[in-house]
Amino acid sequence: MNKKSIIQIHLNHSWVDAAEITDFGGGRCRFEYDTNYLFGDGSLPVSLTMPLGFYDAQYLPKEGGALETLDYGLPAFLYDLVPQGRGRQFLSRILGLPDSDGVELPLLMAGAFNPIGALRLDTAVAFYEQESEKLSGGSYDFSHGVDFEEIQLKSEKFLRELSLHAMLASGTTGVQGAAPKYLLTKDKQGLWHPDMGLPDTHAAEHWVLKLPRGRSEDDRLVLRNEAAYLRVAKACGLRTHEDPLYLDDMLFVRRFDRVVEGSEVTRLQQESLASLAGHRGFAVKTSHNELLNAMREHVCDPLEETIEYLKRDALNQAMRNTDNHARNTAIQKLSNGLVALTPIFDFAPMYKDPEMVPRAVQWNDAAGNVVVDWIGIFNSLELEKSDLQRCAQEMVNFSEEIAKLAETCSSCGVDQSVIDECESSMDRIATDLTSLRRLVGAHG
């Protein structure tokens, strides 16, 4: 029997049935918008790549003129909602599934109950309620929050709540990545709760709590310096959110996909560049050129977002953040309708990670060859001449930020050992960016 899930979207502070996904097995599925939603007032696409319309099935001609139904694979945007890391392992055990490729649909249908962004699946919500009942013997009592001192001391009460709700109410299945992450919400009295345990009407702030990926000193160093790296990004003028907080191997990062106004919470739509580029699956080979072009098709101000994108990559290179896969950059749709890159996230000295995370996305020339120098990068960009010159001027100006990066890092609290190990890459990128002057022209 076919399995179905309703894709719900959070609109006007409530969950609305928007579309249906039907699992035919073998990785085949069908996506279709709900008819009432499709013709309703104020409906929004569940993905920027899937405008409101009919997607029921595609028909291809057989030999002799007959029609054959071809079912689509999982739409690319839904991979943003598939649990990864610890959440994926947890769900795989509960569902009795192999932790391997090809099980994304059942993981999605059980695990997408509280993802980042404004979407969820009704079957996953039902799964959460069922499993939470098993774990706790009842619904979460949101009067049992903990204060920040208890978190800082890793009190028995806090650890018990995290242990009980770790993969469920704390939302780990909704946050992708290898490091342990928990979604926490602070209420209006200043107490902290697993995210799914607190009603929106009581919420004041939403946070992601990140722990080290492993137990080594380098794992702790990477997490500790992620907070400092985000401060560096802010000092360099990149788009950032609220300042992070690091305490005793715990990194607290304010979420930017939720906006609290009084007793109401707005969930902002968010979509990775992998989704915008149509990539199904994980670790799909891509390039900065492809991702940048996909982003430019959907943002409101392609030139400004291109400049932001280029600056982020220059800073990633200078500070040796190698974890730049296509789901580590995303766009969001703000309440005023503006579509733009999210604030920077997952920005850390990943060259120190014990698992030796490689730089996944590179720039390619027209022949598909990797280019690393910034003149070559700019020659690979598909931009109008005036936009190319504007971008070049901005990057020449940005070279001044890169040139003083060691000093900025020191003032932002980056470990001196990390600064020393990145100094040569900082110097190289600063020098390389100045070469773009030749693209600007004699008068800039």
TACOR-V756970 format. One line per field, one symbol per residue. phi: phi as a letter, one per 40 degrees, with the letter a starting at -180 (. if undefined). burial: b if it has 16 or more other C-alpha atoms within 10 Angstrom, else e. A space follows every 50 residues. Layout:
BEGIN
phi: ???
burial: ???
END
This chain:
BEGIN
phi: .cbbbccbbcbfgacbcbabbbccgggcabbacccccdbccgcbccaccb ddibbdabbbcccggcbbcbccccddccccbcdbgccccccdcccgbcca cgbccccccbbccacchbbabccccccdcccccccbgicccccccbcccc cdcfcdccccccccbdcbccgdccbchcccbbcbbccccgcbaddccbcd cbcbabbbbbbdcabccccccccdccccccccdcccgccbbcccbbafgb bbbccbcbbbbgbbbbcccbaccccccgccgbfccabdcccccccccbcc bdcccccccccccccdccbfcccbccccbabbbcccgcbadcdcafbacc cccdcfccccbbcbcccgccbbccccccccccbcdcccccccccccccdc cccbccccccccgcdcccdccbccccccccccccccdccchcbg
burial: eeebbbbbbbbeeeebbbbbbbbbeebebbbbbbeebbeeeeebbbbbbe ebeeeeeeeeeeeeeeeeeebbbbbbbbbbbbbbbbbbbbbbeeeeeebe eebbbbbbbbbbbbbbbbbbbbbbbebbbeebeeeeeeebebeebbeeee beeeeeebeebbebbbbbbbbbbbbbbebbbbbbbbbeeebbbbbbbbeb ebbbbbbbbbbbbeeeebbbbbbbbbbbbbbbbbbbebbbbeebebeeeb bbbbbbbbbeeeebbbbbbbbbbbbbbebbbeeeebbbbbbbbbbbeebe ebbbbbbbbbbbbbbbbbbbbbbbbbbbbbbbbbeeeebbbbbbbbbbbb bbbeeeeebbbbbbbeeeeebeebbebbebbeeeeebbbbbbbbbbebbe bbbebbebbeebebeeebbeebbebbbebbbbbbbbbebbeeee
END
